[in-house]
Amino acid sequence: MAPFLLPAAPSGSLDEYLATDTGGLGLRRALDIGPEATIEEVLRSGLRGRGGGGFPTGRKWAGVAGQPGSHYLVCNGAEGEPGTFKDRALLRANPYQLVEGLLIAAFALGAREVFVALKASFGREIDRVTSAVAEMQAAGLGAECAITVVRGPGEYLFGEEKALLEVIEGRDPLPRRFGPHEHGLFATAPQMGWEASSGEPGHRPTPGSNPTVVNNVETLANVPHVMARGADWFRSMGTLESPGTVVCTVVGDVVAPDVGEVELGTPLSAVIDAVGSGLHAGRQLRAVFSGVANPVVTPEHLDVAVSYEGFAAIGSGMGSAGFIVVDDTRCMVDVARTFSRFLAVESCGQCPPCKLGSAEITARLERIESGSGDDHDVAEIGAWLDKVTDGNRCYLAVEEQVMVASILRAFPGEVDEHLAAGRCPRPHHFALPLLVDLSGGRAVYDDWIARKRPDWTYEPGPAGSDG
């Protein structure tokens, strides 16, 4: 399989992009066949959302296009999942395919406006996208489509699609109750559980809920290739339920952390070797995590097919294909504590069981990891895991529940070792792989996250360290 999302030679200019096999052809075909046929082609391709949910892209487009009123399109590039760098890699390599994908999607949906949401800290990526939009529109490609790049906060919840809309409208990243297809951007129709918008300055409010499509960067980057080469070409790769390729990130206890494009259905072990150059000599694999949103993958499942159905079959999820590899030097209680603390700090507090529960689970894991825990701490963790998701508006509390529970189920002996010994038997600190940069086999992790307080302020200290 020849990579097409991450080609060997990045596109440094619009002319270089248009000189490739598919540059600009997807948009031309969409304009030729019309919105309905474009949606049908994407639907027939089987393209699924690459942000983690895996929802069929064509179905999402059709669901919004079929609703009355104004429609909006949002590209989610807020990439804040630990262990993930694929969207930033795509934007650095070829922002033009994303912009073409945006133009195709906007045409298919009849979208009034398009928003590209990126963290303000993604300066290099913001520059690449902004330049690509200007170049393409100056060349007459989608000049009538208004595309706005939104610089958002560093919070994890900025990437949650309901919170993303809040940020675009000028508020904090606090998830709404209703999804974008129910209560979209600048909606003026009041709905129970949320307030209507009076419209942003410069925007003419329209009566209605303004159903909005939110797609991930990688999802939209696939669209020009699907339209230029056809649904059958796309389905010639991957599996029946997971067609195409996927851009994987492999970090953690590997020789050379990196990003790479693989065909869906490739065994996880092969992805770790091909993208991350495998484990260090003499080390054994203990666990793999697809971000912090899914249950742990243990060594007996190392050959699971990297696909939506493959991970579902072993009781986990592929997520955004950001794989965190953990070797036998690590304490799994410390891993659980590190992940739990991240989620506890990033919880927004709108749902008290989530904020209180994740904080309490973290505190109990800290006691066990330090050697001061007891059976009561274990029981309290179990009790909070049962109710941390009560009334949750978003998926964060579910992540806390399934991730921590899966580690405790998979490694019960480690908890017993801590309780019996009164100390951690493997005091090798596990750093949260929240990526600031990833290039040339070198990962830079965000040190500030260890200093982040539950109210989203920070303790002072240096930022950036090698992972």
N, C-alpha and C positions, 0 to 999 in steps of 0.2 A: 504494500500500500504506500503510495507516494503522499506525504503530508501536503495538505492544501491550505489549512488554516495557519499553520506555522511553517511556511516554506523555508528552504535553506537560505534563500536570499531575501531579506526583508524589503518591503516596498518603501523607498525613501522619498518618492514624489508621486504625484498623480499620474504623470506620464509613464513612470515605471509600472504603476498598477494597471493602467489601461493597456499596457503592452503585454500583460500576462494573458493566459488562455481564456480567462473568464472576466477580467476586469471590465465592468460596465455592462456586460451582456445580460446579467440577471435583471437589472433595472429596465433595460430595453425590452426584454421579453415580457416583463410584467406590464409595462405600458401597452404593449401590443395586444396582450390577451385579456386585459381588464382585471378589476379587483376580485370578482368572484372566482374567476379561473385561477388567479394567483393564489388565493386562499386554498382552493381545491388542490393545487399542485403541492403546496406546503403540507397540507393534510395528508395527501397520498404518499409523501416522502417518509412519513413517520417520524419526522424531527421532533424530539422531545426537549423540554426546557433543561438547559445545562446549569441552572442556578442551584439545583439541589432537589427540586420537587419532581422533575421529570414529566411534567404535564405536557400532553401533545400540543405543540405550538399551533398547528392548524385549527384545532378545536378551540383554543383560547381566542384566536383571531375571529373565527366564525361566530363565537358566542357574543363578542362585543360588536362586531360589524352588523349583526342582525338586530341590535337594539336601537331604538329611536334616539334622537338627540345628538349632541356633539360627542366626539370621541377624541381621546388623547393617547399618545404613545410615550412610554417611559422606558429608557434603557437603564437597567440596574448594573452599574459598575462600581458599587460601593464596597466591593470585596473586603470583608472583614473576618471571614472564617479562618481560624487557625489552620495552618498547613496548606493554604491555597494562594496561588499567585498567577493562575492561568489567564485571568482577564487582563491583568496588567501586561503579561507577556504578549498577548494578542494585540493590545493597543500599541505596544512598542514596535512590534513586528510589522503590523499592517492595519492602521486605523481606517484605511479607505474601504476595506471590505465591511467594516462595521457601519460606516456612514451609508454605503450602498444598501446594506441590509435595513437600516433605518428608513431610507427613502422608499424601499419596496414595501415595508410593513405599513408605513404611513399612507402610501397610495392605496394599499389593500383595505385599510381600515377607514379611509376617508378622514384621517386624523387632522384636527385643527392645528395642533402644534406637537412638537417632539421635544422631549427633555432627556438629556444624558446626565445621569447622576453619578458623580465621582467624589471621593473624599478630597477635601482641599489639600491634603498632604500628598496627593498623587500628582505633583507638579509636572513631571515629565509626560505622563499620560494625558493630562489636561491640555498641555501644549500640542501634543500630537493630534488629538481629536479636533481641537479648535482649528488648527491649521488645515487638517483634512477637509473639514466642513467648508472652510473658506475657499480652498482650492477647487473643490468639486462644484460649489455653487457659482464660482466665478467662471467655470468652464461650461455653465449652463445645465449642470446635472442637479436637478431638484432645487433650482433657484427659488421656486415658489413655496418651498417647505421651510417653515420657521423651526430652526433647531437651536435650542438653548442648552449650554453646558452649565450644570448646577454644581457648585462646590459645597460639599456637605461636611458634617462633623465626623470625628473619628470613632464615634460610638458604634458598637456591633449592631445595634438595632437600626442604624441608618440603612442597612441592607435588607431589612424586613419590609416587604412591599407596601404594607399599609402605613408604616412609619415613614417610608420613602416619600410618599405623597405629602405627608405633613411637612417634611423638610422643603420640598419644592414650593409649598405654599407659604414658607417663611416661619415655620414653627419648629419645635424640638422634635426629635425622632421618637415619638410616643405612638405606638401602634393604635390605629382606629379599631372599631369593632367590626366594620364591614370591609370586605375585599374591594379591590379597585374596580372590578366589574360591576359592583353594586353601588359604590359611592366613590366616584372618580375625582379627578382634579377639578378644582374650582366649582364643585357641585353646589347648586343653589336650592335643590330640593331638600327640605328638612327631612331627616330620617331619625327614627327613634334610636337613642343611644349615641347620636353624634350631631354636631351643629352644622348648619349650612354655611357656605362661604359667601362673602359679599363680592368676591372676585378680586384678583390681584390688580395693582395699578397697571394700566396698559392692556388689560384683558376685559373684553366685553362679556359679562356674565350671560349665560344662556339658561333658560329654565330647564331643569332636569338634573339627573344624577351624573351625567357626563361619564359613562363607562370608559374605563381606561385599561389599556394593555400594558403590563409590565413584563419585559423580557430581559434576560441576562445578556451580557456582552457576547459570550460565546454562542448563544442561541442565534442572535441576530447576525453574527459573523458567518454562520452557516448558510443563511438565506440566499445571498447572491449566487453561491455555488449550486444550491438546489435549483434555483430558477434558470441558471445558465446551462446546467448539464442535465437537469431533469430528475424527477423523483426516482426513476428506475436506477439511474446511476448511484444516487445516494443510498438506495436500498441494497445495492450490490456489496456494500460494506457493512460490517457489524452483524447483528443478529436480527431475527424476525421482530422481536419486541423492542430492540434497541439498535436501530439502524445508524450507520455513519461512524464517525470517529469521535474521540473525546480527548480534550487537552488535560493531561494529568500533571499534578504537582506531587513530587515525592521528597519529603524532608524527614528530619529526625535523625535516627541512628543509622545513617547510610554514608557511603563513601563520598558521594558528590551529589548533594541535593540539586534538583533541576526541574524543569518543565518540559514535557514532551507530548506529542500527539500520537495516539495509538488507536487501532481499530477496536471498536467496542466488541466485547467477547474475549479479549486477550486475558490470559490468566493473571491474577494479581501478582504472583511471584515473578512473572516475566516483566511486568510493568516496573516493579521495584528494581529489578536488575537493569532493564533498558534505560529507564529514566533516572534512577538514583544511583546506579552503579553498584547496587547490592550492599550487603552489610560489611562491616569491617572484619578483617581476618580474625578468626577465633571466636567470634560472637555468634550467639543464637538469637533468633527472633522470638520475642515474647508476645507481641501484639501489634496490630495495625489499626489505626483509627481513620475513618473518612471524616476529617474535621472533628468537631465536638458534638455533632448532631445525631450520631447513630451509635448503636451498640458496637462494642469491640469485636474485631475479627481476630481469632486466635489461630495458632500455627496449623491446626488440622484443617483449616479452611483457606490456607494460603493460596491454593490454586483456584479459588473462586473466580468465575468469569467476571471481568469488569464490565458490568451491564446492570441495568435496573433490576431485571428479573434474577440475575445471578446473585446479587447481594440480598435481595428479598428472600431467596430460597434458603439462605443461611441465617435469616433473622436479623439482618442489618440493612444498610442502605448505602448506595454509592455516593450520595451527596453531590458535591461539586467536584468530585474526583481529586480532592486534595488529601493525600495519604501521609499520615504521620506514623513512622516506623519506630517501634520501641524494642530495644534489645535486652539481653539478660543482665545488664548492669543496673537496670532501673527498678525502682520500687513501685509496684503498681498502686499502692495506697497513695504514694506521692503523686503519681500520674492522675489518679482520680481527684485528689485534692487540688492539683493545679488546674485541671479542667473545670472543676466545680467552682473554684474561686473566680475564674474568668466569667462564668455565667452568672454567678451571684453579684459580682460587681456591675456587669453589663445589664442586669435586669433593671427595667425602668421604674418599678415600684407601683405601677397602676394596678397590678393584681397582687395583693398582700401575700397570699400563699407562695407565690413565686419568689418574691424578694426575701421574705422572712425564711421560707423553707430552704432556698438555695444557700442562704447565709448560714443557717443552722447546720445544714449538711456539711458545708465547708468547715465550720468550726469543729464538728465532731471528727471529721477526717483528719484535721490538723492534730487533734489530741491523740488519735490512734497512731498517726505517722511519727509523732514525737516520742511515743512510748508511754504517754500518760493516760491513754484511753482505757476503757473497760467495756464489759458487756452492755452496760447501760447506753454507752455511746452508739454501739452497733444497733441496739433496739431503737434508739431515737432516729438514727439515719433511716431505718426501715419505715418508721412511722411517718417521717416527713416525705419520704419518696412516694408514699401512698397519696398524699394530699397536696403536693407542691403544684400540681397542675389544676387545682380547683379554680374554675372561672377564668382560665387563661385566655388572653386576647391573641397571643401569638405562640409560636412554637418553642420559645426559649425554655419554658418550664418543662416541656416534654423532653427537650434535649438533656436537661439536668436529670430527669427521671430515668430515661433509658440508658444514658451513658454511664452514670454512677452505678445503677443497678446491675448493668451488664458486667462491669469490672468486678464488683463484689461477688457476683455469681461465678465468674470465670476464675477468680483467684481467691477463693475463701481461705486457703492455707496461709496466704500472706497476712491477712488480718489476724489470724490466730497466732502467727509468729510474732507480730508486734505486741499483742496482748500478753503473750507468754514471756517474751524476752524483756519487755519494758523499754524497748529501743527499736530503731529501724535497722533491719538486717542488711539493707542495701542503701546506705546514705549517699547516693550519687544523685545530686539534684537534677530534676527534670525541668527544663526551661520551656515555657509555653511557646510553640513555634508560630507566633503571630508575626507574619513576614513584613518587613519594611522594604527589603530588596532581596533579589535572588538572581544571581548571574555567575556564570563560569564555575559552577560547583560550590559556590559560597553563598550561604544564607545569612542574612542579617535580621535578627529578631528585635521586636519592639520591647525594650527594657522598661519603658514607662508603664506598661500594663501591670507590672508588679507593684507599682506605686499608686495605682488608681484606687480612689476611695469609692465606697458605695454610692456617694452622691455625685459621682462623675467628675470630681476634682482630683488633683494629684498631689502627692508628696513630692518635694523637690528631689532631683537626682539626675544623673546622666541618661541620655537616650541613645539606643542603638548598640548592639553587641553582636559578635559573630555567633552563629548557631552551628 
